[in-house]
Amino acid sequence: MIQLKTLNKKQLAEFVSSGDFEKYDFLPITAHRAKSHINNPKAKDEQTLLILAFENEDLAGYIGCFPDEFKIENNRFSYAWLSTLFISEKFRGKRIAQQLLNKVFEEYNGNIAITEFTKEAESLYNKIGVFNYIEPKFGKRFYFKTDLATIIPTKKPKLKTIQPLFSIADGAFNGFVSLKNIGAKKPDFKFEIIEKPDEESTKFINQFESNRNTEDFKWMIENPWVLEDEKPDERYLFSSFSRIFKYFWVKIYDENNELICCSLLLLRNGHLKISYLFSNNKLDRFVDFLGWFVTKNKVKILTSYQTQLNETIKKKSNFPKIYERDLERRYMFHQNLIKNLPEKFNPNFQDGDGDCVMT
């Protein structure tokens, strides 16, 4: 028989500090991710953050919850994202995933959202029949270097034997691109790259409708789910360590030294994401900054779901991309969440909403 155990902030802290989370065949959470969940400013003390499934004394699986809020007029509406769902191979076929999901729905009264799901997870969510798709976000992925040595063998394993040839091709083409971009100049307008939002940033972004504020951004930056390290912990099946994982808070000014743009960037192993962007002006200066930043930090890929930004990039002939492709990010809301929100409610999601900014 499967027993479920729910953990709120206090219980999760005790679970990790006692070392109990490490005594199983696999980790249900990492210590630094638990710390981040506990410090989440959107999470209430009584809300469930992690649910464990046991058969006798054996950990069979788990599901993680990531509390969040919508700002609706002057009120705050609490809901949660599903952030992890894992069932051990030894316990597959016992409908444990369904039991964990049902417990999450019970804990949050169905106020559950999901994004960035795998095809297998999406199939499960559709099968249980309680989720509806809402309006997706459409984005772009811009490429600045080739990575044939990784991409081709991944898609066609039979070609792995000639991976060295792809590496040579990458080196030759990317060497040419590097020479082409070697003259990239630092923007001649004022900008700042700082560790986290300051008072000026706070005043600026308070002008905009957003699900997030500067306190949230500071929490994200100070409590990452991913730490910089060469080797991941193989007992945890989700993001935990990465060779490069850095946040950047960017401020762009106009010719009168007035702040016109703020953005939270996330760089992970050569992949740059525009997690949040606030601007009350044209984005030409921010795009010029991005072109320089990409070259300076040897960025391979830029992912952006910021429609206006992507349109501005397409108009910039000097932006150092070599290729681009379209993206779609889908979202699923539990039917109860949809019922509890105003009719035709626009969640106003940015790139980093959900747990995307954390991974």
Summary of the structure (lengths in Angstrom):
residues: 359
radius of gyration: 21.8
end to end distance: 34.2
largest distance: 68.1
contacts: 1078
relative contact order: 0.16
helix: 35%
strand: 29%
